[in-house]
Amino acid sequence: MIYLCNKNIMAYNYDEESVNAIIKWAETAQLPNEVVLSEAEHITDTSIYVRANINDIKQHYPDGFYNPAITRLYRLKEFVEGTTE
């Protein structure tokens, strides 16, 4: 298993353009089937994970209560692209 250790937390953008960009990335990225982001975050099917978060975002954006769905996509992108320390 591969763990994401995010010691350098990025500031994420929640404006409409940034949110649309992260959704587009998630819909088109080559994703592994399984990812372990932390001890508490073991994603066994990334396609379901991505679709669930995108559905929350599309249904509720710009309600800030749903920003964690956006954050989850950013964190997955960091893992996939290896942009964390």
N, C-alpha and C positions, 0 to 999 in steps of 0.2 A: 504494500500500500504506500501511496505517496501522500505526505501531509503538507499542507500549506501552513507556513509559519509567518504570519503577517506582523512583523515587528514595526514596520514602517507604514502606518495607516495613512492611506491617501485621503485627500478631501475629494469627495464625489460631487458631481454636478447633477442637480435635479431639475434644471430648466428643460423646456420642451425639446429643444434641439439635441441636447445631450441625452435625454431619455430616449428619443427616437433613434439616436445613433447606437446606444447600447442594445436596444431591442433588435435593430437591424443586425448588429454583430452577433447576438445570440441566435438569431434565426438562420444565419449563414455560416457560422463557424464550424470547423471540424472539431467535434468534441469527443473526448474519451467516453466510454460507456459508464465508467465508474470513477468517482473522485472523492477523496477525503480531504476536506478543507481544514478540519480541525478534529480534535477528539470527539466533539459533539456533532460534527457535520460530515456524515458519511452519505454521499449521494450515490445510490445504487443504479439509478437510471437518469442520466443527465438530460435526456430528451423530455422526460416527464417533468423534471425539475424546472427546466427552461420554460416549457409551455405553461406550467402553473404560475410561475412568476410573471410571465408576459400577460397572461389572462388577468391577473390581479392589477397589473399596471394599466392595461387598456381599459379595464372596467372602472377604475377608481382615480386615475391620474386627473388632476394634480393634488388630490387629497394627500397631505403629508403623512397621514397615518400609514400609508402604504409605501412610503419610501424604503422600508427594509426590503421590499421585493426588488427595487432598483439596485440597492446595495448588494443584494445577493448576486445579481447578474454582473456587477462590477467585480466582485470578488472571484467569481468563476472565470471571468476574463483574465484577471491577474494570474490566476492559477494556470490557465491554459497557455497564456503567453509568457509565463515565467517572469513576470514583472514584480515579484515580491522578493524580499530578502529572506 
